[in-house]
Amino acid sequence: MLGKTYKKKPKKIRSQAVFFPFLLRKKCAYNGAVQEELTMPKIDKDLCIGCGMCMGTLPAVFNIGDDGKAEVIGSSDDEASIQEAIANCPVGAISED
């Protein structure tokens, strides 16, 4: 057994969608399943006035940060609610990715 070398097995690479669910329509490397499509909205901090309309519409996605402006804390597969939050923003600070 001395002198015998072993090759390392190559690592299986997971799809990024397993770690980052907001990346859209990626196949899982293990079973080939297609991940659910999630929408990650963006907030323009320069335009945001911190009124909280977005947080009232989708509290699981939006929050008011320490700076008094809205921030994205999650993603959602509810396209209608995200469109409602975009429409309800009085200054148009929310956009879709």
N, C-alpha and C positions, 0 to 999 in steps of 0.2 A: 504494500500500500504506500510505501514511501516513494516520493517522486511523482505520484499521480496528481495531476492538477484537475481541478474542477472549474467548470465555467459557471459564472453567475447566470441565473435565470433572468431574462429581461422582465422588467417590471411592467405590469399591466397599467396602462394609462387610462384614467377615468376621464370621461367627458367633462368639460368645464361646467356644463349645465347641472351636474350633480352637486357641485360646490356653489355655483352662482345661478340660482334658478331664474334670474331675470334675463339671462341670455336666452334668446328665443330659439325654439325648435331644434335643439341639439339631440342627437341620439346617445343613449347611454352605452358605454363601451361594454358593459357586462351582458345586458339582455336585449339591447337594440330598441328598447322602448323609447318613444318620443316623449320628451318632457312637455308639460303643459305650458302654454304660452302665457307669460305674465307681462304686464305692462309696468314699466318703471317711469313715472313722470319726473320732470325736471322743474326746478324753481329758479327763476332769475332773482337773485337776492337784491340786485340793484333796483328792481321794480317793486318788489314785495313791500307792502306796508304793514304786514302783521295783523290783518283784520280777523283771521281765523275762519274764514268761510270754507277754505279747503279742509281744515280739520273738522269742521262741523259736518261736512259731506262724507269724508272718509277718515275717521280717526285712526284706523289701523295703518294708514299710509302716510298721513301728514301729522306734524306736530309743530308747536311753536318753540323755537330754540331759545337759548340764553340771550341771544342778541335781539329777541323780540320779533324775529322774522320766521316765516314758515320753513320747514325742512322736511325732506323725504326720509321716512324711517322704515319703509317697506315697499312692497309691490303688490299688485292685485291683478286677478284675472277678470274682474268685473269692469269691463270696458265702459259700460253705460255710466257707472259711478265716477269713473275717471273723467269721462267727457263732461259730466255734470259739474265736477270740481273745476275743470278748465273753464267752462262757461260761467260759473259763479264767481270766479276771481275778478274783482272790480278793476284791477289794473292789468290783467292779462299776463301775470308773472308765471303761470303754469303752462308747460308745454309737454307734449308726449315725446318719448325717446324715439 
